[in-house]
Amino acid sequence: MTDLELLARITVNPKVMVGKPVIHGTRLTVEFILNLLAHGAAVEEIIKEYQGLKVEDIRACILFATKSLENTVFMPLAVEA
């Protein structure tokens, strides 16, 4: 699946979840899915819990976040002593 095909699975609509990016046809935000993954949820667990999701939806969330951060400059979250 190409990047464009994956990214087409993510939509942004100001009337859905206050305009946050969501998986098309759901109210599951990219942020929510990434948070589940960050806290150790397996892709298979997420798909089982949220029927109708596909592996490609999870991959689309990761790609969306990657593309969103490509040109971002970060400041450290914490100052090292």
C-alpha positions, 0 to 999 in steps of 0.5 A: 500500500502506498503512502497516499493510500494509507494517508487516505484512511485518515480524515480531518473534519471540524465536526468530528472529534473537534477536527482531530485526525481520525481513522476514516469512518470512525471516531478513533483519533490518530492520537488515541491509537498512537497512545495505545501503541505507546503504552504497549498495546499490540496491533492485534489487540487494538484490532480485536477491541475495535471491530472493523479496524484493519492493520492498514488503519494502524499503519496509517496512524503511524505514517500520519504522525511521521509525516506530520513531524517531518519538518518540526523542530523540537525543544527538549521536554526536560532540561538535563542537569 
